Amino acid sequence: MPSENVTADPVELRYTLTSDDLLDGFGAQTRRISRPWYLRWLSTLLTVAAVSVVFVSSALSGDMAAGPLIGMAVFFVVVVLAAAGFSVLLRRVSNGSWIYRLSVRQIMRGNPGLSQPMQATVTEGGIHVRSATGQSTTLWAQYPLHVETDRSFVLLASQRRGGSMLVLPKRGLDAAADPAPLRSLLAAHSRRLS
């Protein structure tokens, strides 16, 4: 959502990206994306119901022996319910954080340039990031969404999981600096996900 009426001074951040920063970015991306979880459950229930109806109607019409057919239907329903229960239990216990920790560890190990000191300049034209290994300029159109957490500002390329993200840690601002100018630049050029 670019705004031609907003003129703000550039905001500079100096930081060294850590695993916790990336983990915060993954967490923000996952928390803020709406997922239609009910569709998965609904499709599972409809599948179980359809298979059960086919088994029962076949048994009643006399095409197959009723005993083995009903046994297979009960077995199928029990397996589906056990798998759904295990999925819910695993999601509650792990909350997905171990997967993100593993991903962050691999990203940091595979990209040693990420753990070097960086300087990010946020302007009306976009975000310019410099480090010892190189520099890049990102236009606002590449990150139309953003999320603010307690630790950072996370810019998102899309609302889908696995989309590109850019993490700007708040600790990168000067100690006395207020994050309000950065917040206003983000509000002027991207949509905040709440």
N, C-alpha and C positions, 0 to 999 in steps of 0.2 A: 504494500500500500504506500507507494511513494507519495511524498508531499512536497510540492515545490515551494510552499510558503515557509517551511521550517528551515532555518539556518542555524546550525549549531557548530560550536568549535569542535575540532577533532578530540577524541578521547583516546588516551594512550594507556595501554596495559603492558606491564613487564612481568613475566612469569616463566616458570619452568613447569611444564605439564607433568603431572604425576598420575599414577594409576588411579588414585582416588578421584581426580578430576574427570578422567574418562568414565569411571564407574558412576559418578554423579550424572554425567551426560547420558549414559545408557539408561540409568534409572529414571531420569526426567523424560526421556523419549518414550519409555514403556509406560510410565504412569499417565502420561498425558494423551495417549492415543486410545481412542475408543474402539473397543473390539466387540463385535457382536457375538459374544460367547454363547448366547441363547441359540444361535443358529446351529452350532455344533451339537448341542444337546438335543435340539428339536429334530435334527436329521437323524441322530442316533435312535431316538425314541420312535420316529416314524419307520425307520428300517426294521427295528425290533417288532413293531406292530404289524408291518406288512408281512414279514416272514412268518410271524405267528398266525396271522389270518390264513396264509397259504397252507401252512401245515395243518391247521385245524380243519379248514374246508376240504383238504385232500383226505383227511382221516374220516370226516363225516360222509363224504361221497363214496367212500369205499375203495378208492384207488390204491391206497396203501394200508398196511396194517396199522391200527391206531396206536398200539403200544410203543413201537420204535419211533414213530413219528412224533408223538407227544414227548417222548424222552428226549429226542433231538431238539425240539422246540424249547423245552425247559433248560437243557444244557446251553443252548444258544443264548437264552435270556440271562442265565446265571453268569456266563462268560462276559457278556456285554456289561452287565451291572458291576461285576468285579473289576473290569477294566476301567469303567467310569469312576468307581470308588477309589481305585489306586491312583488314577490321574488327579483327582481332587486332593487326595492325601499328599501326593508328591508335590503338588503345587503349593499347598499350605505349608508343608514342612520346609521346602527349599526356597519358596518365593522367587525362584529364578535367579537369585543373586549369585549362586555358585557358577552358573553358566556365564554370567557377565564377567565375573572375576577371571574365569578361564580365558574368555575372549580378550579382556583388557591385557592380561599377561602376555598373550600371543601378539597382540597389536604392538605393545611396548617393546617386546623382544624383537619383532620383525622390523620395527621402524625406530632405530636408535636416535634418529634426528628429532623425534618427538620429545625426548628427555633433555634436550638442550635448551638453554635460555632463549626465550622468544620475546618479541616486541610486536604487539598488535596495535594498529591505529585504526580506529573506527571513525569514518567520516560520512558525509552525505553521499559520496560515491560508492561506498562499500567498506570492506574490511581488508586492510593490508597487513600481512603477517610476515615478519622477518626473523630469521634465525641464522646460525652459523652455516647451515647447509643450503640455504636459499631463501627465496621470498615468493610470496604469492598474493595476488589481489583477487578478492571475491566480491562480485557484485551482489547487491541486495536481492536481485531476482533469483539468485541461487539458493537463498535461505529465506523463504517468505514467512516462516514461522519461528517463534522463539518461546522459550520457557525460562522462567527465573526460579532458581532454587536458592537455598540458604547459602550455598557455596559458589554458585556460578550463574552465568547466563548461557543457555544452550540454544544455538541457532539450528533449526531443522530444515532439511530440504523438502521433506514431505511428511505426511501424517502416517506413513507406513513404517512398520518395523524394518530396521536395517537400512533406512534411508541415511544419507550423508548428514553429519552433524558437525558443528564447530563449537567447541567449549571455550568460553572466555571466563576464567576464574576471577571472582571478585577480589581475591587477594592480590591480583595483578595491578589493581588501581593503587595510586599513592595512598599511604596510610591516612592522610588527612582528606583524601578526595571523597566526594559524595558520589554514589553511583547514579544519581538522578540524571546527569547529562547523558550517560550511556543508556539509561532506561528510556529517555525521551527519544534518542536516536533510533533505538530499536522499535519503539512504539510508532514512530513516523514511517518506518520502512518495512516493518513486518508485523504480522498479526500474533498477538500473544495467546498462547494456549493456556487455559487455566485448569 
